[in-house]
Amino acid sequence: MNEFLTYLSSDPFLFTNIKFWVFFVFVLGIYAIIFRKKKLRNAFLFAASLFFYYKSAGYFFVLLLFSTVTDYSFGIAINHFQKKWKRKFFLIASLAVNLLVLSYFKYAYYFTDIFNQIFGTDFVAIDYLALWTNQLTGSDLDIWTIILPVGVSFYTFQTMSYVIDVYRKKVKPIRSIIDFGFYVTFFPPLVAGPIVRAAEFVPQLYRNYQVSSREFSFAVFLIVSGLIKKMLIADYISINFVDRVFENPMLYTGFENLMAAYGYAIQIYCDFSGYTDIAIGTALILGFQLPINFRSPYKAKNISDFWRRWHISLSTWLRDYLYIPLGGSRNGKIVMFLALMLTMLLGGLWHGAATKFVIWGGLHGLALVAHKIWVAYLPNKNPRKKQRFKTIVSIFITFNFVCFAWLFFRADSMQTAEQMLLQMTYRMFDVNILTIISNYAAVFSLILLGFVMHWLPENIKENYRSAFHKIPIVLKVILVLCVILFLYQIKSADLQPFIYFQF
């Protein structure tokens, strides 16, 4: 019991960790007693979410509390004043606090290195949160390594959107700090999204619990499919193939490097959308609806369509709070192109202070600009009978461009990306491809399975979701238990964290 209540950095709460599901069952047990009392329900889920974050991130839960209290206060202050300059002052103060916290944990080393190079100094970045924790509690945390708190990018963007929307008078401030704390810390989407807007979520805080049998079946289906995506596909191909190739691409042929690029494309999708599926499913069981975060992104017909399907909560956040304020499409094409480029470059930097993320964002920015130019100056004049062929070609080109950009996103360094591209260019057929396929039969089969499941027509996906709902409850329980037992039998020895935990 002591171990369950104590944070262990080697054993954090993950959706793939059996301890999380023990926690979730416990939460459901208490929730079943109190769910009709909305104030008590919200307070309980707030406390449970803080415990979840403590088990996921340790002493960083203090940072989550700080973000909650400060942005709650800024929201109240902005609403209190009528004069525009006073409202803007508190808005700027909120943005400054949030961005300083985010920048410190994500970019302290980056900015310190730049400063030292420019001025010839030798400053060293220190983890002041760890230092203060040591001073207050007598702990012995490492102060020389700044660790990125799990989920800080997601809940910071969430609270920033709340304060901005209060300033824009799109939402009213939440009066209860308990309700606001629950909105910020709600544990299913807390550490890897989706980023939930206040306008979407806050009204649900005051509704009666109501989940239909179909919604409950859908929630269970999402949880199981999310676990399959993560544990069967993403983790297996990562450990047994993708990570090995990206670690030392020169040891592998061009074909293996190419398959690793395609493998990473389905890995990151299954990993991230798997987390989202589980988050949406667990939230729905508790009576709360989260926004859809993925809509089969590799079916995209162009790069703009891709960003309407991939990480939707982030892409719409960047659109509403960055691209449009920068000018959007209202001030001519040059401003629009510059706004697109800057938005995507900053979107790349959101993932981390590294050249590879800037290149990834820049590639997507250039592609978005190119697509805007194409649409503006080369309108679609194809006859209807050629439309299907054009669609297939468009999906093929878009998918391969996205995979090319993923190379830079995943590579440990620019040298790794260059080596992979060189291998694909000059050593594609060093070994017989059939021999390689035979050697990696299990891995390539799972990569293929992932893409086939992804590219299935939506009506087929809806049919098997409906079929799951219609089977008797006893068979449903047996099926779910069998899938879970199978997944835990084939899982790797060490639980693999979700990819987006690092952002």
KOLVEX-313066 format. One record per residue (C-alpha): x, y, z. Coordinates in steps of 0.02 Angstrom, whole numbers, plus 50000, padded with zeros to 5 digits. Example, Ala and Ser with C-alpha at 12.3 -4.5 7.8 and 13.67 -1.06 7.14 Angstrom:
BEGIN
      c1      c2      c3
   50615   49775   50390
   50684   49947   50357
end
This chain:
BEGIN
      c1      c2      c3
   50000   50000   50000
   50143   50118   50044
   50219   50086   49874
   50054   50125   49788
   50043   50295   49875
   50224   50343   49844
   50293   50413   49681
   50422   50302   49600
   50512   50376   49449
   50547   50200   49387
   50362   50153   49396
   50254   50302   49344
   50067   50291   49313
   50039   50247   49131
   49881   50188   49044
   49977   50029   49005
   50022   50002   49188
   49908   49884   49285
   49922   50001   49435
   49832   50137   49338
   49684   50021   49310
   49680   49978   49495
   49674   50165   49527
   49537   50188   49397
   49429   50049   49470
   49449   50129   49643
   49398   50298   49571
   49246   50219   49488
   49197   50136   49652
   49193   50302   49746
   49119   50390   49595
   48973   50269   49590
   48923   50328   49764
   48941   50516   49740
   48912   50549   49554
   48740   50629   49582
   48814   50764   49695
   48900   50874   49567
   49004   50981   49686
   49067   50829   49780
   49096   50736   49616
   49201   50877   49545
   49301   50896   49706
   49334   50709   49713
   49392   50701   49532
   49503   50853   49561
   49586   50764   49708
   49600   50601   49610
   49677   50693   49463
   49808   50775   49575
   49852   50604   49645
   49864   50535   49468
   49983   50676   49419
   50085   50650   49577
   50104   50467   49531
   50152   50516   49353
   50269   50662   49389
   50314   50667   49574
   50350   50837   49650
   50304   50923   49486
   50123   50918   49543
   50168   51080   49635
   50195   51159   49464
   50023   51100   49409
   49946   51178   49565
   50041   51340   49531
   49976   51347   49352
   49799   51312   49413
   49798   51446   49549
   49882   51582   49444
   49772   51563   49290
   49615   51548   49397
   49664   51715   49477
   49705   51797   49310
   49538   51741   49238
   49444   51818   49385
   49546   51979   49373
   49518   52000   49185
   49331   51979   49207
   49326   52099   49356
   49396   52250   49263
   49305   52338   49121
   49444   52453   49060
   49533   52374   48914
   49709   52418   48972
   49681   52334   49140
   49609   52178   49058
   49755   52174   48937
   49879   52196   49080
   49817   52038   49166
   49810   51945   49001
   49992   51989   48964
   50040   51944   49143
   49958   51774   49124
   50041   51740   48956
   50209   51796   49025
   50198   51681   49177
   50143   51532   49074
   50271   51556   48937
   50412   51588   49062
   50372   51426   49153
   50358   51329   48991
   50516   51408   48919
   50617   51375   49077
   50581   51189   49077
   50588   51163   48889
   50720   51288   48831
   50833   51332   48980
   50982   51237   48909
   50952   51305   48735
   50944   51488   48789
   51089   51468   48912
   51201   51395   48775
   51157   51538   48656
   51191   51668   48791
   51358   51588   48836
   51411   51581   48653
   51366   51763   48621
   51441   51838   48780
   51579   51711   48818
   51504   51669   48987
   51491   51500   49072
   51320   51505   49155
   51244   51338   49201
   51057   51301   49200
   50994   51242   49370
   50830   51156   49413
   50768   51282   49541
   50610   51183   49576
   50717   51036   49630
   50829   51154   49730
   50682   51230   49824
   50608   51057   49854
   50773   51001   49930
   50779   51154   50042
   50599   51133   50101
   50591   50944   50122
   50771   50892   50146
   50764   50782   49990
   50914   50750   49880
   50849   50787   49705
   50970   50820   49563
   50974   51009   49534
   51094   51003   49385
   50973   50917   49266
   50814   51007   49218
   50680   50875   49190
   50532   50919   49082
   50373   50894   49187
   50254   50770   49109
   50111   50856   49019
   50171   51035   49053
   50149   51085   48870
   49971   51021   48866
   49902   51094   49027
   49994   51259   48998
   49914   51279   48827
   49748   51231   48904
   49755   51365   49040
   49820   51494   48916
   49672   51462   48801
   49555   51485   48950
   49628   51654   48999
   49630   51715   48817
   49448   51662   48794
   49399   51752   48955
   49486   51907   48889
   49396   51890   48722
   49232   51865   48819
   49204   51698   48734
   49187   51611   48903
   49142   51669   49076
   49270   51641   49214
   49247   51489   49325
   49203   51553   49498
   49246   51397   49596
   49432   51359   49607
   49387   51176   49636
   49291   51170   49472
   49431   51262   49382
   49560   51145   49458
   49458   50997   49399
   49450   51069   49223
   49639   51093   49217
   49692   50931   49301
   49561   50804   49240
   49672   50652   49230
   49624   50563   49066
   49691   50701   48950
   49810   50782   49075
   49981   50722   49018
   49962   50702   48829
   49800   50786   48777
   49689   50817   48691
   49700   51001   48738
   49525   51037   48803
   49445   51209   48781
   49346   51280   48927
   49196   51314   48814
   49187   51128   48773
   49219   51056   48945
   49160   51176   49081
   48972   51161   49043
   48990   50973   49075
   49044   51008   49254
   48866   51059   49296
   48770   50926   49201
   48697   50769   49276
   48789   50608   49241
   48715   50524   49089
   48800   50387   48988
   48698   50275   48875
   48737   50090   48853
   48797   50129   48677
   48914   50265   48741
   48980   50147   48876
   49014   50012   48745
   49099   50141   48636
   49207   50196   48784
   49262   50017   48820
   49295   49988   48635
   49404   50145   48629
   49503   50090   48783
   49535   49917   48713
   49579   49982   48539
   49695   50111   48618
   49786   49975   48715
   49801   49869   48557
   49872   50017   48459
   49998   50057   48595
   50051   49886   48663
   50032   49772   48512
   50083   49885   48369
   50177   50041   48428
   50283   49961   48565
   50324   49802   48470
   50383   49883   48308
   50475   50017   48407
   50577   49897   48515
   50606   49765   48384
   50643   49871   48232
   50616   50060   48224
   50725   50109   48372
   50867   49997   48314
   50873   50072   48139
   50861   50252   48200
   50997   50218   48328
   51124   50167   48195
   51055   50181   48017
   51223   50142   47936
   51209   49962   47995
   51052   49937   47892
   51011   49937   47708
   50915   50075   47621
   50759   49966   47616
   50769   49937   47805
   50790   50125   47832
   50639   50157   47721
   50535   50031   47816
   50591   50109   47980
   50526   50277   47919
   50359   50200   47873
   50363   50102   48036
   50388   50261   48136
   50241   50342   48045
   50123   50206   48106
   50211   50193   48275
   50187   50376   48320
   50007   50371   48258
   49963   50213   48356
   50057   50276   48510
   49978   50450   48514
   49804   50407   48451
   49807   50255   48565
   49832   50371   48714
   49693   50483   48651
   49574   50335   48629
   49604   50279   48808
   49586   50458   48873
   49421   50484   48781
   49358   50314   48837
   49399   50334   49022
   49328   50511   49022
   49168   50452   48939
   49143   50317   49070
   49153   50456   49200
   49022   50554   49101
   49133   50682   49014
   49158   50701   48826
   49329   50750   48759
   49358   50815   48582
   49414   50699   48443
   49602   50719   48416
   49631   50611   48261
   49531   50575   48104
   49633   50448   48004
   49771   50575   47962
   49858   50464   47834
   49702   50471   47727
   49736   50657   47701
   49725   50718   47520
   49843   50864   47550
   49946   50939   47691
   49807   51058   47745
   49691   50908   47758
   49825   50817   47860
   49824   50956   47990
   49635   50946   47999
   49656   50763   48046
   49817   50754   48150
   49827   50812   48333
   49672   50917   48301
   49670   50999   48473
   49846   51069   48446
   49821   51118   48263
   49661   51212   48304
   49746   51292   48456
   49888   51355   48345
   49761   51416   48218
   49652   51511   48343
   49784   51581   48460
   49933   51605   48344
   49896   51597   48157
   49740   51708   48160
   49815   51840   48279
   49968   51846   48164
   49855   51898   48022
   49787   51734   47956
   49708   51747   47785
   49631   51919   47811
   49777   52030   47761
   49835   51966   47593
   49933   51815   47535
   50106   51873   47591
   50047   51897   47771
   49956   51731   47763
   50112   51639   47702
   50220   51721   47836
   50090   51680   47970
   50085   51498   47912
   50274   51482   47915
   50292   51563   48086
   50150   51460   48158
   50226   51296   48099
   50402   51344   48153
   50336   51385   48328
   50233   51226   48322
   50395   51133   48290
   50481   51223   48434
   50333   51176   48547
   50397   50998   48532
   50570   51046   48595
   50722   51160   48574
   50809   51064   48436
   50852   51097   48255
   50762   50939   48200
   50595   51005   48266
   50623   51173   48180
   50657   51081   48016
   50503   50973   48040
   50395   51126   48072
   50477   51219   47929
   50444   51077   47806
   50260   51075   47854
   50254   51265   47842
   50328   51263   47667
   50209   51125   47615
   50059   51223   47680
   50116   51378   47585
   50143   51275   47427
   49969   51200   47444
   49890   51373   47465
   49979   51431   47306
   49926   51274   47213
   49743   51297   47261
   49746   51482   47217
   49832   51472   47047
   49800   51294   46987
   49615   51259   47017
   49547   51084   46997
   49495   51056   46815
   49501   50866   46812
   49346   50778   46747
   49250   50676   46873
   49307   50508   46802
   49489   50555   46841
   49449   50616   47016
   49473   50449   47103
   49645   50426   47025
   49692   50603   47074
   49634   50569   47253
   49741   50412   47266
   49893   50505   47198
   49863   50651   47316
   49851   50536   47468
   50009   50445   47412
   50109   50606   47392
   50045   50681   47556
   50080   50522   47653
   50258   50507   47588
   50294   50690   47622
   50232   50669   47801
   50343   50515   47822
   50491   50612   47753
   50461   50750   47882
   50444   50618   48020
   50625   50569   47984
   50687   50734   48056
   50559   50729   48197
   50616   50558   48257
   50803   50563   48220
   50915   50588   48371
   51020   50711   48271
   51032   50790   48099
   51173   50668   48061
   51054   50522   48090
   50926   50594   47969
   51062   50624   47838
   51129   50446   47857
   50955   50373   47835
   50926   50474   47677
   51097   50422   47609
   51060   50239   47644
   50892   50252   47556
   50973   50338   47408
   51128   50229   47381
   51101   50063   47473
   50921   50020   47438
   50956   49847   47365
   51116   49792   47456
   51023   49637   47518
   50881   49543   47436
   50718   49627   47491
   50629   49460   47511
   50765   49406   47634
   50738   49564   47737
   50550   49540   47736
   50573   49361   47794
   50690   49415   47935
   50567   49546   47997
   50406   49453   47958
   50321   49490   48125
   50371   49673   48127
   50321   49706   47946
   50157   49613   47973
   50114   49728   48118
   50163   49882   48016
   50049   49821   47877
   49910   49781   48001
   49923   49956   48073
   49908   50039   47903
   49767   49924   47845
   49667   49963   48003
   49703   50147   47978
   49652   50152   47794
   49492   50050   47814
   49339   50145   47753
   49248   50234   47894
   49088   50135   47869
   49181   49972   47900
   49255   50043   48061
   49082   50097   48115
   49015   49923   48078
   49137   49834   48193
   49110   49965   48330
   48923   49931   48316
   48953   49743   48315
   49050   49759   48479
   48904   49854   48556
   48778   49721   48502
   48865   49567   48574
   48799   49507   48744
   48879   49583   48899
   48953   49416   48956
   49039   49389   48789
   49096   49570   48790
   49179   49548   48960
   49262   49385   48905
   49324   49465   48744
   49397   49615   48835
   49482   49506   48966
   49557   49394   48831
   49626   49544   48736
   49700   49619   48895
   49779   49455   48949
   49853   49434   48774
   49923   49611   48775
   50006   49589   48944
   50078   49422   48888
   50163   49497   48736
   50213   49666   48812
   50397   49709   48831
   50482   49685   48998
   50485   49873   49031
   50332   49981   49005
   50361   50102   48861
   50309   50282   48896
   50196   50366   48769
   50296   50465   48642
   50209   50630   48677
   50253   50622   48863
   50421   50698   48813
   50336   50853   48743
end
